[in-house]
Amino acid sequence: MNKKLIALAIAGAFAAPVAMADNGNVVIYGDMAVSADSVDGGSYNPVVTGTRTGPINAASTSSAQRRGRISSNNSFIGFKGSEDLGNGLSAVWQFENAIALDGQNTNDNGPVAVGGNGLYPTFFGSQSRRNTFAGLSSKDLGSVTFGVQDSPVKTSTGPMDAFGQHTLADYRSLWGTINGANVASSISLNGANIANIRAQNSVLYTSPNLSGFTIKAMGAAQNESGNYTGTGSGATGHYYSVGGTYANGPLFATLAYEDNRYTTTSTDFDFKNWRTGVGFNFSGLKVGLAYERIKGDGTVPVGSTSAVSLNRDAWYVPISYQMGSNTFKLAYTKAGKSNQKSSTGADMSGSDGANQWSLGVNHAMSKRTSVYALYSQVRNDSNGSYSLGGAGTGIQAVAPGSYGSDPRAVSVGMITSF
């Protein structure tokens, strides 16, 4: 059945009074991504707990033993449309929702308990909602949209990911996190990851494409409900993110920055994140180099009540080569130690860095459907506890069995788009 006819039927089901409106421009789209995985947390202990000082306090790890599983990797369905208002101006809207093909409670904001039974993401539910917005778009001036949207920092280096958001080799296992802990659940925007943010209550400006160059700027309300009553300057927090990307011919380059301050009566922490990257495409051979720095200062209640500071550097090197319908992929990610310092300057980080190696092959069966096989491993330093997947990746985590354990996985899957 024609996609437009399906879209009309769905629109009529949810809003019968507007069935007579012009819905002919509604588009249905999405990705279905499933895989069979053999995973190992690097330990045969099913539950190993640990604590450490400082703001980045790794959670208890669980289910770290070797096992098999079926995974739904950021599968989603979306609806979008526009209305021509004349003079190059259009009204635009979009709605996306996570789909749990395997029945697990994971979307790309990380594992969340949603739905009445705690397993299936609720359709139209706030926790399963992906990029969802409405706004205006001008051919000459760009677009302004309001809603739940990926930040410019998140989308800056995203196109460089050799394995993409639908596999366990997603580079965000180490990017946008510190020591594998989703610290943002206490000290970042709307419970999202530090630097892989899909911001709620956000307004996003996207410039027109100027010979391959695009600028994005975002701001988001940190205290829309008025619940936070912290003291001091910027008590309600702030969030903004800006980025520029150049994509033209064989060259891709990007630079982005964000500032995210989160303040309550017991928490006052300010994260700053820089990302930059450059990539080249030489007749099917793609190579790239990306860099990220996360810097934070303030007071947090996670593991410590005293003032702390931290900074963490990360590097990412993706390589892929397309040969006919097959694409061979190799990627390396390095997360340095967090360099956490107490108010007295004492080092609280230890050796808490990690690196990740991923190797795989993708076979395109058509323009919309591909199958793949890959191997990926995170190698933690002695005090590191990074997971493979998890945090802000949307992939169910392969948790380390203990500090210094090396989670790994073999994954065979398929991705089909519509």
C-alpha positions as CSV (number, residue, x, y, z in Angstrom):
1,M,0.0,0.0,0.0
2,N,1.2,3.5,-0.8
3,K,2.9,5.1,2.2
4,K,0.8,8.3,1.8
5,L,-2.4,6.2,2.0
6,I,-1.1,4.5,5.2
7,A,-0.3,7.9,6.6
8,L,-3.8,9.2,5.9
9,A,-5.3,6.2,7.6
10,I,-3.2,6.7,10.7
11,A,-3.9,10.4,10.8
12,G,-7.6,9.7,10.5
13,A,-7.5,7.2,13.3
14,F,-6.0,9.6,15.8
15,A,-7.7,12.8,14.6
16,A,-11.0,12.1,12.8
17,P,-12.1,15.7,12.8
18,V,-9.2,16.7,10.7
19,A,-9.5,13.9,8.2
20,M,-10.6,16.3,5.6
21,A,-7.5,18.4,6.0
22,D,-4.6,18.2,3.5
23,N,-2.7,15.3,4.8
24,G,-1.3,14.3,1.4
25,N,2.3,15.4,2.4
26,V,2.5,13.1,5.5
27,V,5.5,10.7,5.2
28,I,6.0,7.5,7.2
29,Y,9.6,6.4,7.8
30,G,11.7,4.5,10.2
31,D,14.4,1.9,10.8
32,M,14.0,-1.7,12.0
33,A,17.3,-3.0,13.4
34,V,17.6,-6.5,15.0
35,S,20.6,-8.7,15.9
36,A,21.6,-11.9,17.5
37,D,24.4,-11.3,20.0
38,S,26.9,-13.4,22.0
39,V,28.1,-11.1,24.8
40,D,30.5,-11.4,27.7
41,G,31.1,-8.9,30.4
42,G,34.6,-10.1,31.1
43,S,33.6,-11.9,34.2
44,Y,31.5,-14.9,35.1
45,N,30.2,-13.3,38.3
46,P,26.5,-12.4,37.5
47,V,26.5,-9.4,39.9
48,V,29.6,-7.5,41.0
49,T,29.2,-4.2,42.9
50,G,31.7,-1.5,43.6
51,T,32.0,2.1,44.8
52,R,34.6,4.8,44.3
53,T,35.1,8.4,45.4
54,G,34.3,11.4,43.3
55,P,31.3,12.5,41.2
56,I,31.5,9.6,38.7
57,N,30.4,6.7,40.8
58,A,29.9,3.6,38.6
59,A,26.7,1.8,39.1
60,S,26.5,-1.9,40.3
61,T,27.1,-4.1,37.3
62,S,24.8,-7.0,36.6
63,S,24.3,-9.8,34.2
64,A,28.0,-9.7,33.3
65,Q,28.2,-13.4,32.5
66,R,28.6,-14.8,29.0
67,R,25.2,-15.2,27.4
68,G,23.2,-15.0,24.1
69,R,20.5,-12.5,23.4
70,I,18.3,-10.9,20.7
71,S,18.5,-7.2,20.5
72,S,16.4,-4.3,19.0
73,N,19.0,-1.6,18.3
74,N,17.3,1.8,18.2
75,S,14.4,0.7,16.0
76,F,11.9,3.4,15.5
77,I,9.0,4.7,13.4
78,G,8.4,8.3,12.4
79,F,5.9,10.6,10.8
80,K,6.6,14.0,9.3
81,G,5.0,16.5,7.1
82,S,5.0,20.1,5.9
83,E,2.6,22.8,4.5
84,D,3.6,25.3,1.9
85,L,2.7,28.8,3.3
86,G,4.0,30.7,0.3
87,N,7.0,32.9,-0.4
88,G,9.4,30.0,0.4
89,L,8.0,29.5,3.9
90,S,6.7,26.2,5.2
91,A,5.2,24.8,8.4
92,V,7.0,21.6,9.3
93,W,6.5,18.9,12.0
94,Q,7.9,15.5,12.9
95,F,7.1,12.8,15.4
96,E,9.4,9.8,16.1
97,N,8.8,6.9,18.6
98,A,11.1,4.1,19.7
99,I,10.0,0.5,18.9
100,A,11.1,-2.5,21.1
101,L,11.2,-5.4,18.6
102,D,12.7,-7.6,21.3
103,G,10.4,-6.5,24.1
104,Q,13.2,-4.8,26.1
105,N,12.9,-1.3,27.7
106,T,15.6,0.4,25.8
107,N,15.6,3.4,23.5
108,D,18.4,5.7,22.5
109,N,18.2,7.7,25.7
110,G,19.4,4.6,27.4
111,P,17.6,1.8,29.3
112,V,14.4,3.2,30.8
113,A,11.4,1.7,32.5
114,V,8.4,2.7,30.4
115,G,5.0,1.3,29.8
116,G,2.5,-0.3,32.1
117,N,4.4,-3.6,32.1
118,G,7.8,-2.1,32.3
119,L,9.0,-3.8,29.1
120,Y,7.6,-2.1,26.0
121,P,8.1,1.6,25.2
122,T,4.7,3.3,25.4
123,F,3.7,4.7,22.0
124,F,3.5,8.5,22.3
125,G,5.2,8.1,25.7
126,S,7.7,10.7,26.9
127,Q,10.5,8.2,27.5
128,S,10.2,6.5,24.2
129,R,9.8,9.7,22.1
130,R,12.7,10.5,19.8
131,N,13.1,13.7,17.6
132,T,9.7,15.3,17.8
133,F,9.1,18.9,16.9
134,A,7.1,21.6,15.0
135,G,8.2,24.9,13.5
136,L,8.8,27.0,10.4
137,S,11.3,26.5,7.6
138,S,12.4,29.1,5.0
139,K,14.4,28.2,1.9
140,D,16.5,31.4,2.3
141,L,16.7,31.8,6.1
142,G,16.7,28.2,7.5
143,S,14.4,26.6,10.0
144,V,13.4,27.2,13.7
145,T,11.8,24.2,15.4
146,F,10.5,23.6,19.0
147,G,10.3,20.3,20.8
148,V,12.5,17.2,21.6
149,Q,15.6,17.4,19.4
150,D,19.1,16.1,18.9
151,S,21.7,18.7,20.0
152,P,24.2,20.2,17.5
153,V,27.0,18.5,19.6
154,K,25.3,15.1,19.2
155,T,24.8,15.5,15.5
156,S,28.2,17.0,14.8
157,T,30.4,13.9,14.8
158,G,27.5,11.4,14.5
159,P,27.9,11.0,10.7
160,M,31.5,9.9,11.2
161,D,30.4,6.7,13.1
162,A,31.5,3.9,10.9
163,F,29.0,1.4,12.4
164,G,26.1,3.8,13.1
165,Q,23.5,4.0,15.8
166,H,22.0,0.5,15.1
167,T,24.8,-1.8,16.2
168,L,26.8,-2.7,19.4
169,A,29.9,-1.0,17.9
170,D,28.3,2.4,18.3
171,Y,31.1,4.8,19.2
172,R,29.0,6.4,22.0
173,S,29.9,3.6,24.3
174,L,32.9,5.8,25.2
175,W,31.9,9.2,23.8
176,G,29.7,11.5,25.9
177,T,30.2,9.4,29.1
178,I,32.8,9.4,31.8
179,N,33.9,6.0,33.1
180,G,30.8,4.4,31.6
181,A,28.5,6.1,34.2
182,N,25.4,7.8,33.0
183,V,26.1,10.7,35.4
184,A,23.6,12.9,33.6
185,S,20.8,11.1,35.4
186,S,21.7,13.4,38.3
187,I,23.6,16.2,36.8
188,S,22.7,16.7,33.2
189,L,19.9,17.9,31.0
190,N,16.6,16.0,31.4
191,G,18.3,12.8,32.5
192,A,20.1,12.5,29.2
193,N,23.7,11.6,28.6
194,I,26.4,14.2,29.1
195,A,27.1,15.0,25.5
196,N,24.8,12.7,23.5
197,I,21.8,14.9,24.3
198,R,18.4,14.9,22.8
199,A,17.1,18.0,24.5
200,Q,13.6,18.4,25.8
201,N,12.0,21.9,25.9
202,S,14.4,23.0,23.1
203,V,14.4,25.5,20.3
204,L,16.8,24.7,17.4
205,Y,17.9,26.9,14.5
206,T,19.3,25.2,11.4
207,S,20.8,27.4,8.7
208,P,20.3,26.7,5.0
209,N,22.9,24.6,3.3
210,L,25.5,27.1,2.0
211,S,27.7,25.2,-0.5
212,G,28.0,22.4,2.0
213,F,28.2,24.5,5.2
214,T,25.5,24.3,7.8
215,I,25.2,26.0,11.2
216,K,23.0,24.8,14.1
217,A,22.2,26.6,17.4
218,M,20.1,25.3,20.3
219,G,18.8,26.5,23.6
220,A,16.7,24.5,26.1
221,A,14.7,25.4,29.3
222,Q,16.3,23.6,32.3
223,N,13.6,24.7,34.8
224,E,10.4,24.9,32.8
225,S,8.3,23.4,35.6
226,G,9.8,25.7,38.3
227,N,10.7,22.7,40.5
228,Y,14.3,23.6,41.2
229,T,15.2,26.1,43.9
230,G,19.0,26.1,44.0
231,T,20.8,29.1,45.3
232,G,23.5,31.2,43.7
233,S,24.1,32.4,40.2
234,G,22.2,30.5,37.6
235,A,20.2,28.6,40.1
236,T,17.9,27.1,37.6
237,G,20.7,26.0,35.2
238,H,21.1,26.6,31.5
239,Y,21.8,24.7,28.3
240,Y,22.9,25.8,24.9
241,S,24.7,24.0,22.0
242,V,26.2,25.3,18.7
243,G,27.9,23.6,15.8
244,G,29.0,24.0,12.3
245,T,29.4,21.2,9.7
246,Y,30.9,21.2,6.2
247,A,30.0,18.3,3.9
248,N,30.9,18.7,0.3
249,G,32.5,16.2,-2.1
250,P,35.1,14.0,-0.4
251,L,35.5,16.3,2.7
252,F,33.6,16.3,5.9
253,A,34.5,18.6,8.8
254,T,32.7,19.7,12.0
255,L,33.2,21.7,15.1
256,A,30.7,22.0,18.0
257,Y,30.4,23.2,21.6
258,E,27.8,23.1,24.4
259,D,27.4,24.3,27.9
260,N,25.1,22.5,30.3
261,R,24.6,23.7,33.8
262,Y,22.2,21.8,36.1
263,T,21.3,23.2,39.5
264,T,19.1,22.1,42.3
265,T,19.2,22.5,46.1
266,S,21.8,19.8,46.3
267,T,23.5,19.9,42.9
268,D,25.4,22.6,41.1
269,F,27.5,21.3,38.2
270,D,28.5,22.8,34.9
271,F,29.5,20.6,32.0
272,K,31.2,21.9,28.9
273,N,31.8,19.8,25.8
274,W,33.8,20.4,22.7
275,R,33.8,18.1,19.6
276,T,35.6,18.4,16.3
277,G,36.3,16.0,13.5
278,V,37.4,15.7,9.9
279,G,36.8,12.9,7.4
280,F,37.7,12.1,3.8
281,N,36.2,9.8,1.1
282,F,38.6,8.5,-1.5
283,S,36.8,6.3,-4.1
284,G,35.0,4.2,-1.4
285,L,37.7,4.5,1.2
286,K,36.5,6.6,4.2
287,V,38.9,7.6,7.0
288,G,38.3,10.1,9.8
289,L,39.6,11.5,13.0
290,A,37.4,13.0,15.8
291,Y,38.2,14.5,19.2
292,E,36.0,15.3,22.2
293,R,36.7,17.0,25.5
294,I,34.3,17.0,28.5
295,K,35.1,19.5,31.3
296,G,33.0,19.8,34.5
297,D,33.1,21.9,37.7
298,G,30.9,22.1,40.7
299,T,29.3,20.2,43.5
300,V,27.4,16.9,43.1
301,P,25.8,14.4,45.5
302,V,27.0,11.4,43.6
303,G,29.7,9.8,45.7
304,S,30.8,13.2,47.2
305,T,29.3,16.4,48.6
306,S,32.4,18.5,48.1
307,A,33.4,20.7,45.2
308,V,35.1,18.7,42.4
309,S,36.4,19.3,38.9
310,L,37.1,16.9,36.0
311,N,38.0,16.7,32.4
312,R,38.2,13.9,30.0
313,D,39.6,13.6,26.4
314,A,38.5,11.1,23.8
315,W,39.5,10.2,20.3
316,Y,37.8,8.3,17.5
317,V,39.3,6.8,14.3
318,P,36.8,5.3,11.8
319,I,37.9,3.5,8.6
320,S,35.7,1.8,6.1
321,Y,36.1,0.5,2.5
322,Q,33.3,-0.2,0.1
323,M,33.8,-3.0,-2.4
324,G,30.7,-3.6,-4.5
325,S,27.8,-4.4,-2.1
326,N,30.2,-5.1,0.8
327,T,31.6,-2.5,3.2
328,F,34.5,-3.5,5.5
329,K,34.7,-1.5,8.7
330,L,37.3,-0.9,11.4
331,A,37.0,1.6,14.3
332,Y,39.1,2.6,17.3
333,T,37.9,4.8,20.2
334,K,40.0,6.0,23.1
335,A,38.7,7.6,26.3
336,G,41.3,9.0,28.6
337,K,41.3,9.1,32.4
338,S,38.8,11.5,33.9
339,N,41.4,13.6,35.9
340,Q,38.9,14.2,38.7
341,K,40.1,16.6,41.3
342,S,38.7,17.3,44.8
343,S,38.4,20.9,46.2
344,T,41.9,20.4,47.7
345,G,43.3,19.3,44.3
346,A,43.6,15.6,45.2
347,D,43.4,13.2,42.3
348,M,40.3,11.0,42.6
349,S,40.2,9.4,39.1
350,G,42.8,6.6,39.1
351,S,43.3,4.7,35.9
352,D,39.7,5.0,34.7
353,G,40.1,5.3,30.9
354,A,39.3,2.7,28.2
355,N,39.6,1.9,24.5
356,Q,37.3,0.2,22.1
357,W,38.1,-1.8,19.0
358,S,35.4,-2.8,16.4
359,L,35.7,-4.8,13.3
360,G,32.9,-5.8,10.9
361,V,31.5,-6.2,7.4
362,N,28.2,-4.9,6.0
363,H,26.4,-6.4,3.0
364,A,23.8,-4.3,1.2
365,M,21.0,-6.5,-0.1
366,S,19.2,-3.5,-1.5
367,K,19.1,0.3,-1.1
368,R,17.1,-0.1,2.1
369,T,18.2,-3.4,3.6
370,S,21.5,-4.7,4.8
371,V,23.0,-7.5,6.9
372,Y,26.2,-7.3,9.0
373,A,28.5,-9.2,11.2
374,L,30.9,-7.5,13.8
375,Y,33.1,-8.0,16.8
376,S,33.5,-5.2,19.3
377,Q,35.4,-5.0,22.6
378,V,35.9,-2.4,25.3
379,R,39.2,-2.7,27.2
380,N,39.0,-0.9,30.5
381,D,41.9,0.4,32.5
382,S,42.3,-0.9,36.0
383,N,39.7,1.5,37.5
384,G,37.6,1.8,34.4
385,S,34.0,0.5,34.2
386,Y,32.9,1.4,30.6
387,S,30.1,-0.8,29.2
388,L,29.8,-1.9,25.6
389,G,26.6,-0.1,24.6
390,G,24.4,1.3,27.3
391,A,24.4,4.9,28.5
392,G,23.3,7.1,25.6
393,T,23.7,4.5,22.8
394,G,20.2,3.0,23.0
395,I,21.8,-0.5,22.8
396,Q,21.3,-2.8,25.8
397,A,24.6,-2.6,27.8
398,V,27.1,-5.4,28.0
399,A,28.2,-4.4,31.5
400,P,31.8,-5.1,32.8
401,G,31.9,-7.8,35.4
402,S,34.1,-5.6,37.6
403,Y,36.4,-2.6,37.4
404,G,39.0,-3.3,34.7
405,S,36.9,-6.0,33.0
406,D,36.7,-6.0,29.2
407,P,33.1,-6.5,27.9
408,R,32.9,-7.8,24.3
409,A,30.4,-9.1,21.8
410,V,29.9,-10.8,18.5
411,S,26.8,-9.6,16.7
412,V,25.0,-10.6,13.5
413,G,22.1,-8.6,12.4
414,M,20.1,-6.7,9.8
415,I,18.8,-3.2,9.3
416,T,16.0,-2.3,7.0
417,S,14.6,1.2,6.4
418,F,11.2,2.4,5.1
